[in-house]
Amino acid sequence: MPIKDTLQPILTSRTLSRVAGYACLIMVYAAGVIWMEHALNKRLGGLPAEKMHAAMTLVLGWLLVFRTNTAYSRWWEARSLWGTLVNTSRNLAAKFAAIPGCTAADRVALRDLLCDFAPALRDHLRNQGGSETAGELPPGTGHIPLHRASQIYQLLWTCKRQGRLDGDDLRVLDADAVRLLDVCGGCERIRNTRIAYSYRVFARQCVFLFLITFPWGIGMQFHWWTVPLSGIVAYFMLGLETVAEHVEEPFGYDDDDLDLDGLCDVIARSVRSLLQEE
């Protein structure tokens, strides 16, 4: 494995750099523990750290596994929803382009709406002001993705009333158009429903207690090797908790969040290639 994939991220990633800093603090704490034990030649206060450490290891393992799996399942569901949005946009554009009755103006109108729906959803999930063409919307429009989906349906019904689409065409297109707001609702559910605050605090408390007792549990057996071992264990324990905290919110700007800008570009390129203006 290249060194740049193992060591370089510690320096370039803000998340991993912060975790490495916390691990260094644990190493300093572990060095103080070993110095005190050697200076006094006994364990302070007769603390049964080995038994405490053994009891907490199993509990902490369960907590971290559940915490990481729960956070990753949210990230993967968000990625699946945006994958559905990519496929839905392509299917809707391809089907609309294949209908002979639709005019070039209809294709351009649908192209613009589809190309703007994904950026509107991205900005909506990030609590930003709106997409690039939000200024074209009526005043007071708060939910821009909903308004874009409504405009797509208005375009389809206009084509139906004017005879450029028949009932079968509309049913075929509606099967894909309905998924736009399904994806929007699924992403809003992930954004608005976080993992329970009490559980997140409890997991952090367990990690903290484990790292505090770890040097006492192995100090007499490993002596000064306890210092690097404590740093390594702290790096991975804190790293799992920190990464889980970032992954559970997949719509932001962190290194571990979804590349929503790239997905919006993929949708725009696909839709434009299918609905070229004649």
FIDRENZA-201415 format. One record per residue (C-alpha): residue in three letters; x, y, z. Coordinates in nm, 4 decimals, padded with zeros to 6 digits. Example, Ala and Ser with C-alpha at 12.3 -4.5 7.8 and 13.67 -1.06 7.14 Angstrom:
2
type = ALA X = 01.2300 Y = -00.4500 Z = 00.7800
type = SER X = 01.3670 Y = -00.1060 Z = 00.7140
This chain:
278
type = MET X = 00.0000 Y = 00.0000 Z = 00.0000
type = PRO X = 00.1496 Y = 00.3414 Z = -00.0937
type = ILE X = 00.2699 Y = 00.5577 Z = 00.1908
type = LYS X = 00.0633 Y = 00.8496 Z = 00.0623
type = ASP X = -00.2537 Y = 00.6497 Z = 00.1312
type = THR X = -00.1553 Y = 00.5700 Z = 00.4907
type = LEU X = 00.0511 Y = 00.8563 Z = 00.6349
type = GLN X = -00.0214 Y = 01.1545 Z = 00.4116
type = PRO X = -00.3942 Y = 01.1755 Z = 00.5043
type = ILE X = -00.2947 Y = 01.2397 Z = 00.8657
type = LEU X = -00.1395 Y = 01.5677 Z = 00.7504
type = THR X = -00.3845 Y = 01.6638 Z = 00.4748
type = SER X = -00.7189 Y = 01.5636 Z = 00.6291
type = ARG X = -00.8631 Y = 01.7997 Z = 00.8875
type = THR X = -01.0517 Y = 01.5150 Z = 01.0532
type = LEU X = -00.7537 Y = 01.2804 Z = 01.0822
type = SER X = -00.5215 Y = 01.5630 Z = 01.1892
type = ARG X = -00.7523 Y = 01.6460 Z = 01.4775
type = VAL X = -00.7758 Y = 01.2795 Z = 01.5749
type = ALA X = -00.3941 Y = 01.2500 Z = 01.5651
type = GLY X = -00.3691 Y = 01.5510 Z = 01.7958
type = TYR X = -00.6016 Y = 01.3883 Z = 02.0488
type = ALA X = -00.3990 Y = 01.0669 Z = 02.0257
type = CYS X = -00.0820 Y = 01.2622 Z = 02.1090
type = LEU X = -00.2509 Y = 01.3989 Z = 02.4210
type = ILE X = -00.3349 Y = 01.0433 Z = 02.5270
type = MET X = 00.0316 Y = 00.9490 Z = 02.4761
type = VAL X = 00.1378 Y = 01.2328 Z = 02.7056
type = TYR X = -00.1138 Y = 01.1134 Z = 02.9631
type = ALA X = 00.0126 Y = 00.7543 Z = 02.9297
type = ALA X = 00.3720 Y = 00.8717 Z = 02.9779
type = GLY X = 00.2659 Y = 01.0423 Z = 03.3011
type = VAL X = 00.0988 Y = 00.7224 Z = 03.4198
type = ILE X = 00.4085 Y = 00.5114 Z = 03.3525
type = TRP X = 00.6352 Y = 00.7652 Z = 03.5200
type = MET X = 00.4167 Y = 00.7677 Z = 03.8310
type = GLU X = 00.4027 Y = 00.3887 Z = 03.8470
type = HIS X = 00.7800 Y = 00.3574 Z = 03.8116
type = ALA X = 00.8455 Y = 00.6397 Z = 04.0550
type = LEU X = 00.6228 Y = 00.4852 Z = 04.3210
type = ASN X = 00.6989 Y = 00.1273 Z = 04.2144
type = LYS X = 00.3364 Y = 00.0307 Z = 04.2631
type = ARG X = -00.0052 Y = 00.0925 Z = 04.1202
type = LEU X = -00.1603 Y = 00.4037 Z = 04.2645
type = GLY X = -00.4362 Y = 00.3333 Z = 04.5123
type = GLY X = -00.4453 Y = -00.0347 Z = 04.4168
type = LEU X = -00.6677 Y = 00.0458 Z = 04.1201
type = PRO X = -00.7813 Y = -00.2814 Z = 03.9532
type = ALA X = -00.7318 Y = -00.1339 Z = 03.6078
type = GLU X = -00.6836 Y = -00.4697 Z = 03.4329
type = LYS X = -01.0296 Y = -00.5886 Z = 03.5322
type = MET X = -01.1917 Y = -00.2555 Z = 03.4495
type = HIS X = -01.0183 Y = -00.2507 Z = 03.1125
type = ALA X = -01.1229 Y = -00.6077 Z = 03.0303
type = ALA X = -01.4851 Y = -00.5368 Z = 03.1248
type = MET X = -01.5034 Y = -00.2203 Z = 02.9166
type = THR X = -01.3409 Y = -00.3695 Z = 02.6052
type = LEU X = -01.6404 Y = -00.5871 Z = 02.5192
type = VAL X = -01.8941 Y = -00.3124 Z = 02.5841
type = LEU X = -01.6961 Y = -00.0575 Z = 02.3863
type = GLY X = -01.6583 Y = -00.2983 Z = 02.0934
type = TRP X = -02.0349 Y = -00.3405 Z = 02.0711
type = LEU X = -02.0938 Y = 00.0337 Z = 02.0941
type = LEU X = -01.8407 Y = 00.1254 Z = 01.8258
type = VAL X = -01.9623 Y = -00.1436 Z = 01.5861
type = PHE X = -02.3236 Y = -00.0317 Z = 01.6232
type = ARG X = -02.2256 Y = 00.3360 Z = 01.6026
type = THR X = -02.0178 Y = 00.2888 Z = 01.2886
type = ASN X = -02.2704 Y = 00.0647 Z = 01.1147
type = THR X = -02.5569 Y = 00.3025 Z = 01.1896
type = ALA X = -02.3651 Y = 00.6034 Z = 01.0581
type = TYR X = -02.2493 Y = 00.4221 Z = 00.7442
type = SER X = -02.6005 Y = 00.2948 Z = 00.6704
type = ARG X = -02.7191 Y = 00.6570 Z = 00.6648
type = TRP X = -02.4332 Y = 00.7527 Z = 00.4307
type = TRP X = -02.5025 Y = 00.4600 Z = 00.1988
type = GLU X = -02.8763 Y = 00.5284 Z = 00.1923
type = ALA X = -02.8030 Y = 00.8893 Z = 00.0945
type = ARG X = -02.5693 Y = 00.7693 Z = -00.1812
type = SER X = -02.8345 Y = 00.5252 Z = -00.3043
type = LEU X = -03.0939 Y = 00.8021 Z = -00.3170
type = TRP X = -02.8669 Y = 01.0237 Z = -00.5245
type = GLY X = -02.7885 Y = 00.7292 Z = -00.7503
type = THR X = -03.1634 Y = 00.6925 Z = -00.7995
type = LEU X = -03.1810 Y = 01.0628 Z = -00.8856
type = VAL X = -02.9117 Y = 01.0199 Z = -01.1510
type = ASN X = -03.0926 Y = 00.7245 Z = -01.3081
type = THR X = -03.4336 Y = 00.8908 Z = -01.2836
type = SER X = -03.3093 Y = 01.2081 Z = -01.4553
type = ARG X = -03.1540 Y = 01.0052 Z = -01.7349
type = ASN X = -03.4647 Y = 00.7884 Z = -01.7822
type = LEU X = -03.6986 Y = 01.0864 Z = -01.7858
type = ALA X = -03.4806 Y = 01.2719 Z = -02.0362
type = ALA X = -03.4375 Y = 00.9674 Z = -02.2615
type = LYS X = -03.8099 Y = 00.8885 Z = -02.2673
type = PHE X = -03.9105 Y = 01.2487 Z = -02.3307
type = ALA X = -03.6560 Y = 01.2829 Z = -02.6109
type = ALA X = -03.7959 Y = 00.9715 Z = -02.7809
type = ILE X = -04.1537 Y = 01.1049 Z = -02.7982
type = PRO X = -04.1995 Y = 01.2375 Z = -03.1542
type = GLY X = -04.4756 Y = 01.4841 Z = -03.0687
type = CYS X = -04.2658 Y = 01.6945 Z = -02.8317
type = THR X = -04.1127 Y = 02.0076 Z = -02.9771
type = ALA X = -03.7585 Y = 02.1390 Z = -02.9377
type = ALA X = -03.8910 Y = 02.4030 Z = -02.6980
type = ASP X = -04.0434 Y = 02.1285 Z = -02.4808
type = ARG X = -03.7128 Y = 01.9431 Z = -02.4699
type = VAL X = -03.5224 Y = 02.2584 Z = -02.3772
type = ALA X = -03.7721 Y = 02.3367 Z = -02.1006
type = LEU X = -03.7465 Y = 01.9871 Z = -01.9507
type = ARG X = -03.3683 Y = 01.9933 Z = -01.9894
type = ASP X = -03.3405 Y = 02.3153 Z = -01.7898
type = LEU X = -03.5745 Y = 02.1915 Z = -01.5172
type = LEU X = -03.3967 Y = 01.8591 Z = -01.4757
type = CYS X = -03.0536 Y = 02.0225 Z = -01.4748
type = ASP X = -03.1670 Y = 02.2590 Z = -01.1996
type = PHE X = -03.3505 Y = 02.0060 Z = -00.9809
type = ALA X = -03.0327 Y = 01.8351 Z = -00.8550
type = PRO X = -02.8511 Y = 02.1617 Z = -00.7596
type = ALA X = -03.1718 Y = 02.2834 Z = -00.5964
type = LEU X = -03.1908 Y = 01.9654 Z = -00.3886
type = ARG X = -02.8202 Y = 01.9919 Z = -00.3017
type = ASP X = -02.8568 Y = 02.3491 Z = -00.1775
type = HIS X = -03.1784 Y = 02.2623 Z = 00.0050
type = LEU X = -03.0059 Y = 01.9817 Z = 00.1965
type = ARG X = -02.7167 Y = 02.2150 Z = 00.2840
type = ASN X = -02.9574 Y = 02.4870 Z = 00.4006
type = GLN X = -02.8268 Y = 02.7290 Z = 00.1403
type = GLY X = -03.0222 Y = 03.0036 Z = -00.0253
type = GLY X = -03.1047 Y = 02.8145 Z = -00.3412
type = SER X = -02.9849 Y = 02.6955 Z = -00.6768
type = GLU X = -02.8312 Y = 02.9039 Z = -00.9518
type = THR X = -03.1667 Y = 02.9881 Z = -01.1103
type = ALA X = -03.3555 Y = 03.0440 Z = -00.7860
type = GLY X = -03.3942 Y = 03.4092 Z = -00.8796
type = GLU X = -03.6441 Y = 03.3040 Z = -01.1481
type = LEU X = -03.8845 Y = 03.1672 Z = -00.8875
type = PRO X = -04.1839 Y = 03.3553 Z = -00.7492
type = PRO X = -04.1198 Y = 03.5489 Z = -00.4263
type = GLY X = -04.1659 Y = 03.3419 Z = -00.1134
type = THR X = -04.0802 Y = 03.0085 Z = -00.2727
type = GLY X = -03.9166 Y = 02.8263 Z = 00.0172
type = HIS X = -03.8886 Y = 02.4678 Z = -00.1092
type = ILE X = -03.7135 Y = 02.5043 Z = -00.4453
type = PRO X = -03.6909 Y = 02.1275 Z = -00.5320
type = LEU X = -04.0658 Y = 02.0979 Z = -00.4757
type = HIS X = -04.1276 Y = 02.3945 Z = -00.7045
type = ARG X = -03.9011 Y = 02.2486 Z = -00.9759
type = ALA X = -04.0862 Y = 01.9163 Z = -00.9602
type = SER X = -04.4148 Y = 02.1052 Z = -00.9857
type = GLN X = -04.2868 Y = 02.2859 Z = -01.2950
type = ILE X = -04.1933 Y = 01.9523 Z = -01.4545
type = TYR X = -04.5492 Y = 01.8256 Z = -01.3995
type = GLN X = -04.6910 Y = 02.1509 Z = -01.5373
type = LEU X = -04.4807 Y = 02.1035 Z = -01.8516
type = LEU X = -04.6008 Y = 01.7445 Z = -01.8947
type = TRP X = -04.9662 Y = 01.8396 Z = -01.8476
type = THR X = -04.9298 Y = 02.1299 Z = -02.0889
type = CYS X = -04.7934 Y = 01.8916 Z = -02.3527
type = LYS X = -05.0822 Y = 01.6542 Z = -02.2781
type = ARG X = -05.3499 Y = 01.9244 Z = -02.3133
type = GLN X = -05.2006 Y = 02.0501 Z = -02.6394
type = GLY X = -05.1913 Y = 01.6995 Z = -02.7852
type = ARG X = -04.8137 Y = 01.6467 Z = -02.7957
type = LEU X = -04.8424 Y = 01.3667 Z = -02.5366
type = ASP X = -05.1108 Y = 01.0995 Z = -02.5077
type = GLY X = -05.2249 Y = 00.9215 Z = -02.1949
type = ASP X = -04.9798 Y = 00.6343 Z = -02.2327
type = ASP X = -04.6884 Y = 00.8731 Z = -02.2767
type = LEU X = -04.7881 Y = 01.0634 Z = -01.9636
type = ARG X = -04.8129 Y = 00.7459 Z = -01.7541
type = VAL X = -04.4665 Y = 00.6349 Z = -01.8679
type = LEU X = -04.3145 Y = 00.9732 Z = -01.7832
type = ASP X = -04.4999 Y = 00.9992 Z = -01.4515
type = ALA X = -04.3400 Y = 00.6742 Z = -01.3314
type = ASP X = -04.0038 Y = 00.8545 Z = -01.3355
type = ALA X = -04.1200 Y = 01.2039 Z = -01.2405
type = VAL X = -04.2717 Y = 01.0793 Z = -00.9167
type = ARG X = -03.9323 Y = 00.9512 Z = -00.8039
type = LEU X = -03.7880 Y = 01.3034 Z = -00.7963
type = LEU X = -03.9804 Y = 01.3965 Z = -00.4834
type = ASP X = -03.9355 Y = 01.0456 Z = -00.3419
type = VAL X = -03.5599 Y = 01.1073 Z = -00.3495
type = CYS X = -03.6070 Y = 01.4542 Z = -00.2015
type = GLY X = -03.8187 Y = 01.3198 Z = 00.0847
type = GLY X = -03.5702 Y = 01.0414 Z = 00.1598
type = CYS X = -03.2802 Y = 01.2857 Z = 00.1772
type = GLU X = -03.4775 Y = 01.5202 Z = 00.4026
type = ARG X = -03.5515 Y = 01.2318 Z = 00.6378
type = ILE X = -03.1780 Y = 01.1550 Z = 00.6674
type = ARG X = -03.0911 Y = 01.5206 Z = 00.7233
type = ASN X = -03.3648 Y = 01.5898 Z = 00.9791
type = THR X = -03.3460 Y = 01.2658 Z = 01.1792
type = ARG X = -03.0097 Y = 01.2374 Z = 01.3499
type = ILE X = -02.8905 Y = 00.9553 Z = 01.5719
type = ALA X = -03.0215 Y = 01.0029 Z = 01.9260
type = TYR X = -02.8153 Y = 01.2612 Z = 02.1137
type = SER X = -02.8074 Y = 01.0548 Z = 02.4336
type = TYR X = -02.6620 Y = 00.7583 Z = 02.2496
type = ARG X = -02.3899 Y = 00.9683 Z = 02.0867
type = VAL X = -02.2924 Y = 01.1173 Z = 02.4231
type = PHE X = -02.2924 Y = 00.7741 Z = 02.5847
type = ALA X = -02.0606 Y = 00.6344 Z = 02.3164
type = ARG X = -01.8165 Y = 00.9235 Z = 02.3652
type = GLN X = -01.8180 Y = 00.8771 Z = 02.7415
type = CYS X = -01.7388 Y = 00.5081 Z = 02.7002
type = VAL X = -01.4477 Y = 00.5825 Z = 02.4654
type = PHE X = -01.3135 Y = 00.8430 Z = 02.7084
type = LEU X = -01.3264 Y = 00.6069 Z = 03.0078
type = PHE X = -01.1624 Y = 00.3292 Z = 02.8068
type = LEU X = -00.8710 Y = 00.5498 Z = 02.7004
type = ILE X = -00.8249 Y = 00.6863 Z = 03.0529
type = THR X = -00.7992 Y = 00.3382 Z = 03.2040
type = PHE X = -00.6002 Y = 00.1815 Z = 02.9186
type = PRO X = -00.2484 Y = 00.2899 Z = 03.0343
type = TRP X = -00.3235 Y = 00.1681 Z = 03.3871
type = GLY X = -00.4343 Y = -00.1685 Z = 03.2521
type = ILE X = -00.1214 Y = -00.2491 Z = 03.0490
type = GLY X = 00.1414 Y = -00.0294 Z = 03.2149
type = MET X = 00.2931 Y = -00.2937 Z = 03.4419
type = GLN X = 00.3290 Y = -00.5440 Z = 03.1568
type = PHE X = 00.4456 Y = -00.3138 Z = 02.8714
type = HIS X = 00.6168 Y = -00.0373 Z = 03.0711
type = TRP X = 00.7263 Y = 00.2444 Z = 02.8365
type = TRP X = 00.5822 Y = 00.0634 Z = 02.5364
type = THR X = 00.2499 Y = 00.1666 Z = 02.6879
type = VAL X = 00.3002 Y = 00.5177 Z = 02.5496
type = PRO X = 00.3008 Y = 00.4342 Z = 02.1740
type = LEU X = 00.0412 Y = 00.1615 Z = 02.2248
type = SER X = -00.1903 Y = 00.4099 Z = 02.3965
type = GLY X = -00.1436 Y = 00.6541 Z = 02.1081
type = ILE X = -00.2228 Y = 00.3904 Z = 01.8464
type = VAL X = -00.5318 Y = 00.2662 Z = 02.0303
type = ALA X = -00.6505 Y = 00.6231 Z = 02.0910
type = TYR X = -00.6022 Y = 00.7135 Z = 01.7246
type = PHE X = -00.8236 Y = 00.4315 Z = 01.6023
type = MET X = -01.0831 Y = 00.4592 Z = 01.8796
type = LEU X = -01.1232 Y = 00.8338 Z = 01.8409
type = GLY X = -01.0984 Y = 00.8006 Z = 01.4640
type = LEU X = -01.3920 Y = 00.5602 Z = 01.4499
type = GLU X = -01.6047 Y = 00.7883 Z = 01.6655
type = THR X = -01.5086 Y = 01.1042 Z = 01.4731
type = VAL X = -01.5584 Y = 00.9476 Z = 01.1292
type = ALA X = -01.8945 Y = 00.8064 Z = 01.2392
type = GLU X = -02.0000 Y = 01.1541 Z = 01.3500
type = HIS X = -01.9104 Y = 01.3003 Z = 01.0101
type = VAL X = -02.0477 Y = 01.0145 Z = 00.7995
type = GLU X = -02.3907 Y = 01.0278 Z = 00.9634
type = GLU X = -02.4396 Y = 01.3745 Z = 00.8056
type = PRO X = -02.3517 Y = 01.3029 Z = 00.4382
type = PHE X = -02.4673 Y = 01.6255 Z = 00.2697
type = GLY X = -02.2037 Y = 01.8732 Z = 00.3916
type = TYR X = -01.8547 Y = 01.9729 Z = 00.2817
type = ASP X = -01.6344 Y = 01.7342 Z = 00.4851
type = ASP X = -01.3921 Y = 01.4935 Z = 00.3185
type = ASP X = -01.6205 Y = 01.1988 Z = 00.3987
type = ASP X = -01.9419 Y = 01.3594 Z = 00.2696
type = LEU X = -02.0999 Y = 01.2809 Z = -00.0645
type = ASP X = -01.9667 Y = 01.4580 Z = -00.3720
type = LEU X = -02.2980 Y = 01.6265 Z = -00.4477
type = ASP X = -02.1370 Y = 01.8774 Z = -00.6829
type = GLY X = -01.9938 Y = 01.5936 Z = -00.8924
type = LEU X = -02.3281 Y = 01.4113 Z = -00.9005
type = CYS X = -02.5024 Y = 01.7302 Z = -01.0124
type = ASP X = -02.2499 Y = 01.7637 Z = -01.2964
type = VAL X = -02.3114 Y = 01.4017 Z = -01.4014
type = ILE X = -02.6856 Y = 01.4655 Z = -01.4189
type = ALA X = -02.6393 Y = 01.7882 Z = -01.6137
type = ARG X = -02.4094 Y = 01.6280 Z = -01.8711
type = SER X = -02.6384 Y = 01.3296 Z = -01.9206
type = VAL X = -02.9559 Y = 01.5351 Z = -01.9546
type = ARG X = -02.7991 Y = 01.7848 Z = -02.1934
type = SER X = -02.6673 Y = 01.5080 Z = -02.4161
type = LEU X = -03.0157 Y = 01.3531 Z = -02.4359
type = LEU X = -03.2150 Y = 01.6761 Z = -02.4748
type = GLN X = -03.0043 Y = 01.8794 Z = -02.7117
type = GLU X = -03.1642 Y = 02.1931 Z = -02.8475
type = GLU X = -03.2417 Y = 02.1573 Z = -03.2156
